[in-house]
């Protein structure tokens, strides 16, 4: 990849294993390039920075040149105006400029959760930059039949964050984030949920959560995919779902998106956070799907095949 990666038309450069900074309109992006082979961009979701991929990046870097970054306003990436909304379209523009800074070739792209929406926009606005896009459980409220209920829930989360506080918003957000909250709570279950909330806030950080429930929230929660453009994009698009996510919000939206695009969802080990919950198994599956060239369409509308019956031809 040495002949295909390096100086871009914008003058940005990178060094392997070195944390670099790219200036984009209104922000500075912190990014890192590791490994060798075809370029693989990892887009983090929601309030996450690049650390969400810490467990799988070293494994992927044995096969790919892995590009990781903190989205604008999160972790080590900054914004010039913290009061300005951070839209999905702006984040897609950021990934476009980031890819342009490090490669002249179409890249492989993996995105999780809300980062999937960024990837979907990238695949339609700059399809020449995307060879394959794999989105893992994109949370797209606007695709669901119970739309008004979810819109009201999203509005309530935002209002809670700005009136009561981030911790209260996190408690309302956790079920949609892929964490199951039991209907009947005993003492042990309550303790587990309290620990989950605490770890969620520690892992993502208060500053990231303030951006997530603030400037990022409205665009992310209200994102509507351009289905016609996604059907027309030359990029290969793969919709991923978790083995233990069935029935959860992002699982439902992923299945609907796949159906609308005439695709069969591909099953990954674990839940919504499978990349850090079951990193080795998740990476094995991701490498398998990345190596494939095509994904078969639905054999029957609405069908979701288990891992053993989903057939992805591998070259």
C-alpha positions in Angstrom: 0.0 0.0 0.0 3.0 2.3 0.2 2.4 3.4 -3.4 -1.3 4.2 -2.7 -1.2 5.8 0.7 0.5 9.1 1.7 0.3 12.7 0.6 -3.1 13.8 -0.5 -4.1 16.7 -2.8 -4.8 18.6 0.4 -1.3 18.2 1.6 -2.0 16.0 4.7 0.4 13.2 5.5 0.5 10.3 7.9 3.0 8.1 9.6 2.3 4.4 10.5 1.5 4.0 14.3 1.6 7.7 14.8 -1.4 9.7 16.0 -1.9 12.4 13.4 -4.3 15.4 13.0 -6.2 16.5 10.0 -7.8 19.9 9.7 -11.3 19.8 8.2 -13.8 22.7 7.9 -14.7 23.6 11.5 -12.8 20.8 13.2 -9.5 18.9 13.7 -9.6 15.1 13.5 -7.3 12.9 15.4 -6.5 9.7 13.5 -4.1 6.8 13.3 -3.0 4.3 10.6 -1.7 0.8 11.6 -1.0 -2.4 9.8 -0.6 -3.2 6.1 -2.7 -4.4 3.2 -5.9 -2.9 1.8 -7.2 0.2 3.7 -10.0 -0.4 6.2 -11.6 2.6 7.8 -13.3 2.0 11.2 -16.1 4.5 12.0 -17.1 4.5 15.7 -20.7 4.9 16.8 -22.6 7.3 19.0 -20.4 8.9 21.7 -17.5 6.6 21.0 -14.0 7.6 19.9 -11.4 5.3 18.4 -10.9 3.5 21.7 -14.1 1.5 21.0 -12.1 -0.5 18.5 -9.0 -1.0 20.7 -9.7 -4.8 21.0 -10.2 -5.5 17.3 -7.8 -3.1 15.7 -4.6 -5.1 16.4 -6.3 -8.2 15.0 -7.5 -6.5 11.9 -4.1 -4.8 11.3 -2.6 -8.2 10.7 -4.6 -8.2 7.4 -5.5 -4.6 6.6 -4.1 -1.1 6.9 -6.5 0.1 9.6 -7.5 3.7 9.8 -9.1 4.8 13.0 -10.2 8.2 14.2 -12.1 10.2 16.7 -15.2 11.9 15.2 -15.3 15.7 15.5 -16.0 16.9 19.0 -15.2 13.5 20.5 -12.1 12.3 22.5 -9.0 13.9 20.9 -10.8 15.5 18.0 -12.0 19.1 18.4 -14.5 21.5 16.9 -14.1 25.2 16.4 -17.6 26.0 17.5 -19.0 23.7 20.2 -22.5 25.2 19.9 -22.9 24.2 16.3 -24.8 21.0 15.5 -22.8 18.0 14.3 -24.8 16.5 11.5 -24.5 13.0 10.0 -23.7 14.7 6.6 -20.9 16.7 8.2 -19.5 13.6 9.7 -19.6 11.9 6.3 -17.8 14.8 4.8 -15.1 14.3 7.5 -14.6 10.7 6.6 -14.4 11.7 2.9 -11.6 14.1 3.7 -9.9 11.6 6.0 -9.9 8.9 3.3 -8.7 11.4 0.7 -5.8 12.3 3.0 -4.5 8.7 3.2 -5.5 6.8 0.0 -6.3 7.2 -3.7 -8.1 3.9 -3.8 -11.6 2.8 -2.7 -11.5 1.7 0.9 -13.2 -1.0 3.0 -15.3 0.7 5.7 -16.8 -0.8 8.8 -19.1 1.2 11.0 -21.0 0.4 14.2 -24.2 1.8 15.7 -24.7 5.5 14.9 -21.4 5.6 13.0 -23.2 3.4 10.5 -25.4 6.3 9.5 -22.2 8.2 8.7 -21.0 5.3 6.5 -24.3 5.1 4.7 -24.1 8.8 3.7 -20.5 8.4 2.7 -21.4 5.5 0.4 -24.0 7.6 -1.4 -22.2 11.0 -1.5 -18.7 9.7 -2.3 -19.3 6.1 -3.7 -15.9 6.2 -5.5 -14.2 6.1 -2.1 -16.0 3.0 -0.8 -15.3 -0.5 -2.0 -17.3 -2.3 0.7 -19.4 -0.8 3.5 -20.3 -3.0 6.5 -22.7 -1.4 8.9 -23.3 -3.1 12.2 -26.8 -2.4 13.7 -27.5 1.1 12.4 -30.1 2.8 14.7 -32.5 4.4 12.2 -35.7 5.5 14.0 -37.3 6.8 10.8 -37.6 3.3 9.3 -39.8 1.8 12.1 -43.6 1.5 11.9 -43.9 2.8 15.5 -42.1 5.9 14.5 -43.9 8.5 16.6 -43.3 6.5 19.8 -39.6 6.5 19.1 -39.5 10.1 18.1 -41.1 11.0 21.4 -38.6 8.8 23.3 -35.7 10.5 21.5 -37.0 13.9 22.3 -37.4 12.8 26.0 -33.8 11.6 26.1 -32.6 15.0 24.8 -34.8 17.0 27.2 -33.6 14.8 30.1 -30.0 15.4 29.3 -30.5 19.1 29.2 -32.7 19.4 32.3 -31.9 16.6 34.7 -28.4 15.6 33.5 -26.3 13.1 31.5 -26.7 10.2 33.9 -30.5 10.4 33.8 -30.3 10.5 30.0 -28.0 7.5 29.9 -30.5 5.5 32.0 -33.2 6.2 29.4 -30.8 5.6 26.4 -29.3 2.2 27.6 -32.2 0.0 26.3 -31.9 1.5 22.8 -28.1 1.2 23.0 -28.4 -2.6 23.1 -28.6 -3.2 26.8 -31.5 -5.3 28.1 -33.3 -3.9 31.1 -35.4 -6.7 32.8 -39.1 -6.0 33.3 -38.9 -7.3 36.9 -36.0 -5.9 38.8 -34.6 -7.8 41.8 -31.7 -6.5 43.9 -29.1 -8.2 41.8 -30.5 -6.9 38.5 -30.7 -3.4 39.9 -27.0 -3.6 40.9 -26.0 -4.9 37.5 -27.9 -2.0 35.8 -26.2 0.5 38.0 -22.8 -1.0 37.2 -23.7 -0.9 33.5 -24.6 2.7 33.7 -21.4 3.6 35.6 -19.2 1.7 33.1 -21.0 3.2 30.2 -20.2 6.7 31.4 -16.7 5.8 32.3 -16.0 4.1 29.0 -17.3 6.9 26.8 -16.5 9.8 29.1 -18.7 12.7 30.3 -17.3 15.1 27.6 -18.2 12.7 24.8 -21.7 12.0 26.2 -22.4 15.8 26.4 -21.5 16.1 22.7 -23.6 13.0 21.9 -26.7 14.1 23.8 -26.1 17.7 22.6 -24.8 18.8 19.1 -24.9 15.3 17.6 -28.3 14.1 18.9 -30.9 15.7 16.6 -29.3 14.8 13.3 -28.4 11.2 14.4 -31.8 10.5 15.9 -33.7 12.0 12.9 -31.5 10.5 10.2 -33.4 9.1 7.2 -31.3 7.0 4.7 -31.5 7.8 1.0 -32.7 4.3 0.0 -32.7 5.0 -3.7 -29.1 6.2 -3.6 -28.1 3.2 -1.5 -29.6 0.8 -4.0 -27.8 2.6 -6.8 -24.4 3.0 -5.2 -21.6 0.9 -6.8 -20.2 0.2 -3.3 -21.0 -3.2 -1.8 -23.2 -2.7 1.3 -23.6 -5.2 4.1 -26.0 -4.9 7.0 -24.8 -6.6 10.2 -26.9 -7.8 13.2 -25.9 -9.4 16.5 -26.6 -13.0 17.6 -28.0 -11.7 20.9 -29.6 -8.5 19.8 -32.8 -9.8 18.5 -35.8 -7.6 19.3 -33.7 -4.6 20.3 -34.1 -1.3 18.7 -31.0 -1.2 16.4 -31.6 -4.9 15.5 -35.1 -4.0 14.3 -33.9 -1.0 12.3 -31.1 -3.0 10.7 -33.5 -5.8 9.6 -35.9 -3.2 8.1 -33.0 -1.4 6.3 -31.7 -4.7 4.8 -35.2 -5.5 3.6 -35.7 -2.1 2.0 -32.4 -2.6 0.2 -33.2 -6.1 -0.9 -30.4 -7.6 1.3 -30.1 -10.4 3.8 -28.6 -9.3 7.2 -25.3 -10.9 8.1 -25.1 -12.2 11.6 -22.1 -11.2 13.8 -21.2 -12.8 17.2 -22.4 -10.9 20.3 -24.8 -8.0 20.8 -24.8 -4.3 19.8 -21.3 -4.0 21.2 -19.9 -7.3 19.9 -16.6 -5.7 18.8 -15.6 -5.2 22.5 -17.8 -7.9 24.0 -16.6 -10.8 21.9 -13.6 -9.3 20.0 -11.9 -12.4 18.7 -15.1 -14.1 17.4 -16.3 -10.7 16.1 -13.1 -10.1 14.2 -13.1 -13.6 12.7 -16.6 -12.9 11.3 -15.7 -9.4 10.1 -12.6 -10.7 8.3 -14.8 -13.4 6.6 -17.3 -10.8 5.4 -14.6 -8.3 4.3 -13.1 -11.1 2.2 -16.4 -11.8 0.5 -17.3 -10.1 -2.8 -21.1 -10.3 -2.8 -24.0 -10.7 -0.4 -27.1 -12.6 -1.6 -30.4 -10.9 -1.6 -33.4 -12.0 0.5 -34.7 -15.4 -0.5 -37.9 -14.5 1.3 -38.9 -11.1 2.5 -38.1 -10.4 6.1 -36.0 -13.5 6.5 -33.0 -13.3 8.8 -30.8 -16.3 8.5 -28.7 -17.7 11.4 -24.9 -17.7 11.0 -24.8 -21.3 9.8 -27.2 -20.6 6.9 -26.1 -17.2 5.7 -24.0 -17.9 2.7 -21.4 -15.2 1.8 -19.3 -16.4 -1.2 -15.6 -16.0 -0.3 -12.9 -15.8 -2.9 
